[in-house]
Amino acid sequence: MRRLIPVLSIALAAALVAGCDTTSGDAGGSGPSSAPTTPKLEPTAAVRQAMERSLAGTVTMDASVKAGGQSVSLKGKVDPAAKAIHVTGTAPEPIEARLIGDVAYIKSNSLDGEKPWMKIDLNKLRPTSSLRQSFDLKAQTGLIGGVVVAQEVSPGQYTGTADLNKAAETASTDGGMREGLESTAKLAKEPQAIPFKATVDADGRLTALSYTIATKSLGDLVTDMKMSGFGEKVTVAAPPAADTEAASAEMYKFL
């Protein structure tokens, strides 16, 4: 279990580490035709707003993270309003996680329980818990919050750099997200100049983001994310009760 949680936390946070406030209203998350006609934004503002629009409603995220010789790949369906997430992937073994309100269910061969699913009450986690951070949909944080330079190299295609320290300054203190960015900034060789590429669709939503953080001791941390399925219905059901066991008090010490 000690081995699973850090990997899971990094994996689930990978998509959210780029995110902004998901409670910013109906800014285009309900389908391709929902975006109003607005004046074209300058590149930095366009990238920042694109992430907000992407996370304003239901969305499907595909993310991969590579660090050293390890890699994680995930696919998640998210409904921010309902606070529902369903994630499947490899981290590096097969893993599945579901969030319904403040209750998380995790399935992995790394779990020590007798049943396939572990039930975790997020309210019982420490405020700085990395697992709580991974499921925090309201955190105003992430790489996009630190974008300092951006240019549109072709229609809808942007490149630029982000400052991890600036991202940390604008991040929420809830769930340890600011602390996470600050820790990453300390590991990075050049935290003030993280290169990124982004794709923004015709409705002003971010559909792809990739960035590389060169670290002092861990090699390159490479993240690729794609977003689609805007406005599609997301249904997340709890696993069968017979296949689920609640995390023990001892387990919460490691979460």
C-alpha positions in Angstrom: 0.0 0.0 0.0 2.9 2.4 0.7 4.1 1.8 -2.8 0.7 2.4 -4.4 -0.4 5.7 -3.0 2.5 7.9 -4.2 2.2 6.5 -7.7 -1.6 6.9 -7.7 -1.3 10.5 -6.3 1.2 11.5 -9.0 -0.9 9.9 -11.7 -4.2 11.5 -10.7 -2.6 14.8 -10.1 -1.0 14.8 -13.5 -4.0 16.1 -15.3 -5.1 18.4 -12.5 -1.6 19.9 -12.1 -2.4 21.9 -15.3 -5.8 22.9 -14.1 -7.6 26.0 -12.9 -10.8 26.6 -11.0 -13.4 24.1 -12.1 -16.1 26.2 -10.5 -15.8 29.1 -12.9 -19.3 28.7 -14.3 -20.6 27.4 -17.6 -17.8 28.5 -19.8 -18.2 26.1 -22.7 -18.3 22.6 -21.1 -21.7 21.6 -22.4 -21.0 21.0 -26.1 -19.4 22.3 -29.2 -22.0 25.0 -29.9 -22.1 26.5 -26.4 -19.3 29.0 -26.7 -20.3 32.6 -27.4 -18.5 34.7 -30.0 -15.8 36.7 -28.2 -12.9 38.9 -29.3 -9.7 36.9 -29.9 -7.5 36.9 -26.7 -3.8 37.5 -26.6 -1.9 34.2 -26.4 -1.2 34.0 -22.6 -4.8 34.8 -21.7 -6.1 32.5 -24.4 -4.2 29.5 -22.9 -5.2 30.3 -19.4 -8.9 30.7 -20.3 -8.9 27.6 -22.4 -8.1 25.4 -19.4 -10.9 27.0 -17.4 -13.3 26.4 -20.2 -12.3 22.8 -20.6 -12.8 22.1 -16.9 -16.1 24.0 -16.7 -18.2 20.9 -17.4 -17.8 17.2 -17.9 -14.7 16.1 -19.7 -12.6 13.1 -20.6 -8.9 13.3 -19.9 -6.1 11.1 -21.3 -2.8 11.6 -19.5 0.7 10.1 -19.5 3.6 10.9 -17.2 7.1 9.7 -17.7 9.9 10.1 -15.1 13.2 8.3 -15.4 12.4 4.7 -16.3 8.9 4.8 -15.0 5.7 5.8 -16.9 2.1 6.2 -15.9 -0.9 6.3 -18.3 -4.5 7.2 -17.3 -7.9 7.8 -18.8 -10.4 9.6 -16.7 -14.0 10.9 -17.0 -14.8 13.8 -14.8 -18.0 15.6 -13.8 -16.8 18.6 -11.6 -20.4 19.6 -10.7 -21.3 16.2 -9.4 -17.8 15.7 -8.0 -17.5 12.4 -9.8 -14.4 10.8 -11.4 -13.7 7.5 -13.0 -10.0 6.7 -13.8 -8.5 3.6 -15.3 -4.9 3.1 -16.4 -1.5 1.7 -15.5 0.7 3.0 -12.7 2.6 0.9 -13.7 0.3 -2.0 -12.8 -3.4 -1.8 -13.8 -5.3 0.5 -11.5 -8.9 1.9 -11.3 -10.2 4.7 -9.1 -13.7 6.1 -8.6 -14.8 9.2 -6.8 -18.4 9.8 -5.8 -18.7 12.9 -3.6 -16.2 12.6 -0.8 -15.8 8.8 -1.1 -13.1 7.3 -3.2 -12.8 3.6 -4.3 -9.4 2.3 -5.4 -8.7 -1.1 -7.0 -5.1 -2.3 -7.6 -3.0 -5.5 -7.1 -0.9 -3.4 -4.7 -3.7 -3.1 -2.2 -3.2 -5.2 0.9 -6.9 -5.8 1.6 -8.8 -9.1 1.2 -11.3 -7.5 -1.2 -10.5 -6.0 -4.6 -11.7 -2.5 -3.7 -10.7 -0.1 -0.9 -13.2 2.5 0.2 -11.6 5.8 1.4 -13.4 8.7 3.1 -11.6 11.8 1.9 -12.9 13.7 4.9 -10.7 11.5 7.1 -7.5 12.3 5.2 -5.0 14.9 6.4 -5.4 18.4 4.8 -2.0 17.9 3.2 -2.7 14.4 2.0 -1.4 13.8 -1.6 -4.4 11.5 -2.2 -6.8 14.3 -1.1 -5.0 16.6 -3.4 -5.4 14.2 -6.3 -9.1 14.3 -6.1 -9.5 18.0 -5.3 -11.5 19.4 -8.2 -11.8 22.9 -6.7 -8.1 23.7 -6.5 -7.1 26.8 -8.3 -3.6 25.7 -9.2 -1.3 24.2 -11.8 1.2 24.9 -14.5 -1.3 27.0 -16.5 -1.5 29.4 -13.6 2.2 30.1 -14.1 2.2 30.8 -17.8 4.4 33.8 -18.4 5.0 33.6 -22.2 2.9 32.2 -25.0 2.6 32.6 -28.7 0.3 31.2 -31.3 2.5 29.4 -33.8 -0.4 28.3 -36.0 -4.2 28.5 -35.6 -5.0 27.0 -32.2 -1.5 25.8 -31.6 0.5 27.5 -28.8 4.0 27.3 -27.4 5.5 29.1 -24.4 6.9 28.8 -20.9 5.5 28.7 -17.5 7.0 29.6 -14.1 6.4 27.0 -11.4 7.0 29.6 -8.6 4.3 31.9 -10.1 2.0 28.9 -10.5 2.5 28.1 -6.8 1.8 31.7 -5.8 -1.6 31.6 -7.6 -2.5 28.1 -6.4 -4.9 27.3 -3.6 -3.6 26.3 -0.3 -6.3 23.7 0.1 -5.2 20.1 -0.2 -1.5 20.8 -0.4 -1.6 21.8 -4.0 0.6 24.9 -3.5 3.1 22.9 -1.5 3.2 20.3 -4.3 4.1 23.0 -6.9 6.7 24.5 -4.5 8.3 21.1 -4.1 8.4 20.6 -7.8 9.9 24.0 -8.3 12.7 23.1 -6.0 13.4 19.9 -8.0 13.4 21.7 -11.3 16.6 22.9 -12.9 14.9 26.0 -14.3 11.5 26.4 -12.5 11.0 29.8 -14.1 11.1 28.5 -17.7 9.1 25.2 -18.1 8.4 24.8 -21.9 4.9 23.7 -22.9 2.8 23.2 -26.0 -1.0 23.6 -26.0 -3.9 23.1 -28.5 -7.1 25.2 -28.2 -10.2 24.3 -30.2 -12.6 26.6 -32.1 -14.7 26.9 -28.9 -11.8 28.1 -26.9 -11.2 24.9 -24.9 -7.8 23.3 -24.2 -7.7 19.9 -26.0 -4.0 19.1 -25.6 -1.2 20.1 -23.3 2.4 18.8 -23.0 5.3 20.0 -20.9 8.7 18.8 -19.7 10.2 19.6 -16.3 14.0 19.0 -16.3 14.8 18.0 -12.7 18.1 18.2 -10.8 18.2 14.5 -9.9 15.3 12.6 -11.4 15.8 13.3 -15.1 13.0 14.8 -17.2 9.4 14.7 -16.0 7.3 14.6 -19.2 3.6 15.1 -19.1 1.2 14.7 -22.0 -2.6 15.4 -21.7 -5.5 15.3 -24.1 -9.0 16.5 -23.3 -12.2 15.5 -25.1 -15.8 14.5 -24.6 -16.9 17.9 -23.4 -20.4 17.9 -22.2 -20.9 14.1 -22.4 -22.7 12.5 -19.6 -20.4 10.9 -16.9 -21.8 8.2 -14.7 -19.8 6.8 -11.8 -21.2 3.9 -9.7 -19.8 2.5 -6.5 -18.4 -1.0 -6.7 -20.5 -3.9 -5.3 -20.5 -3.8 -1.5 -19.4 -7.4 -1.4 -16.1 -6.5 -3.2 -15.4 -3.4 -1.1 -13.7 -2.9 2.3 -13.2 0.3 4.2 -9.7 1.6 4.8 -8.6 0.9 8.3 -7.5 3.5 10.8 -3.9 2.3 10.3 -4.2 2.8 6.6 -5.3 6.4 6.9 -1.9 7.1 8.5 -0.3 6.4 5.1 -2.9 8.2 3.0 
